[in-house]
Amino acid sequence: MPEASAPAQVSATTGAIGNPPPAPDYDDIVAVIQLYIDGFNNSDIDSFHTCFQENAWWACTTADGTFEQHPVAESLPTWTTPEYRGCTYQILSVIQAGDVASVLLEMHDVADPSSAWVDIHALLRIDGVWKDMNKTATHADRAAWAGALVPH
């Protein structure tokens, strides 16, 4: 059992705990996100299968605010078509707390910057292996400061 840490100091004004420490498994967590990007850019369903836990879901709000939600497995045939190639990305943050991690990711199509998204990926370490459990995204136009990072 891991040693208990000191109680968090919560800010009275924001409710935030402050900056988390660096993610000890940063490289392994980022490697999972690289599999996600490679799945698109290489039309590689195996990369997606390695990245996502088999029962993972994704949800998003589109540019007009429409909500969509689907099991990842149902989307893989579409995500691996050539029209999804050409994605570039920036990892904006990686936060890890033991066996759970989150990655804030900006991703856009180089040929069509209007096809730009900001994702939060929730990862879980299962039997020593990091898996993406859930992708929640919004169109960059709805992502405030993170969406402003997309080149126009």
N, C-alpha and C positions, 0 to 999 in steps of 0.2 A: 504494500500500500504506500503511495507517495506521501511524503511528509507534508503536513498541513502548512500553508503559507499564512503570512500575516493577514489580518482583515484588510479589505480594500478601503481606501480613503476616498469617499464619494464627495464630489464637489457640491457645495450647497447651492451654487448658482445654475449649474448645467446638469447635474445628476450624473456626470461622467466620472469615471474612475481615473482618468489620466491616460498617459501613453502606456500601452502595454509593452513588455519587454520584447526584444527580438525573438522571432520564431526559431526555436532550436532546430526544427526540421524544415527550415525555409527551402533548401534545395530540393528535398523530396516533394514538398507541397507544390512548388513551382513546376516540377517535372510533370505532375498530374495535369496542371493547367496547360503545359506545353503539348501534352497528348490531346487535349481538347482542341487547341489551335491546329495541331497537325491533322486531326480528324477532318477539319474543314479544308485546310490548304492542300492536303494530299488525297482528298476523297477516300479516307481510310477508316472504314468501319471498325477495324481492329483497334485503332487508337482510341476511338470512342468507347469500345467495350472495356479496354484497360483502364480508361479514365473513370468511367461512371460505374457505380454500384448497379447491379442488374435491375433494381426496382426504383432507380432515381427518377425524379420528376423535374420539369422545368416550367416556369411561369414567367410571363412578361406583361408589360403594358406597352402597346405600340405607340407610334408618334401621335396618333389621334386619341390615345388613352384607352383603347380597346384592351380588355383583359383576355389573355390566352393562358391555358394550362394543359400540359400533356405529359404522359410518361416519355422519358428520353428514348426508350427503345422504339416507340412508334415514330419518332422523328428522324431516326438515323438514315432511313432510305432517302429522305429529302436532303438532310445535311451533308450527305456524301455525293451529291450531284456536282458537276463542274461549276455550276453557277455560284456555288458557295466558296470557291477558291479565291485566293487573293486577300485574305484577312491579315491585318496587322493589329498589334495590340500593345497595350501598356499595362503592366501590373501596378496598380495604385497603392495597394496595401496587402500585407499578409499578416494575419493575427492567428496565433496558436495558443491554446490553453490545454496542454496535455494531449489527449486523443481527439480533440476537436479543433478545426481551423476554418478560417474564412479568407477568401481572396476577393478583393475588389478589382475588377478588370474592365478596362476600356478596350473595345474591339470595333474595328471598322473595315469596310471594304475599300481597298486602295483605289479601285476604279470608280467607286460610287460612295464618297464620304457621307452622303445622306443616309446610307445604310450603316448606321453607327449605333452601338449599344453599350450600356454600362451594366455589368453583371456583378452579382455577388454569388460566389460559389461556396457552398457549405461542404466541408470535407470531414470525414471521420476516419480515424485509423482503426482498421478492423484486422485482427490477427497480424499486426505489424505492417499492414499495407494501407496507404492512404487511398481513399476512394471518394469521388465527388458524389455526394448524396442528393444535391439539389442545386439547380441554377435558377436564380431569380434575376430578372433583367428588366430594364426599361430603355426605351429609345433615348438616344443621347439628348434629344431636344427636351426631354423631361427629367434630365439628370443633373440639373443645376451645375455646380462647379465642375463635376466630373465630365459632364457632357461637353463643357466648353473646351476641354482638352483635345477634342477631335479636330484635326486640320480641316479647314474649309477652303 
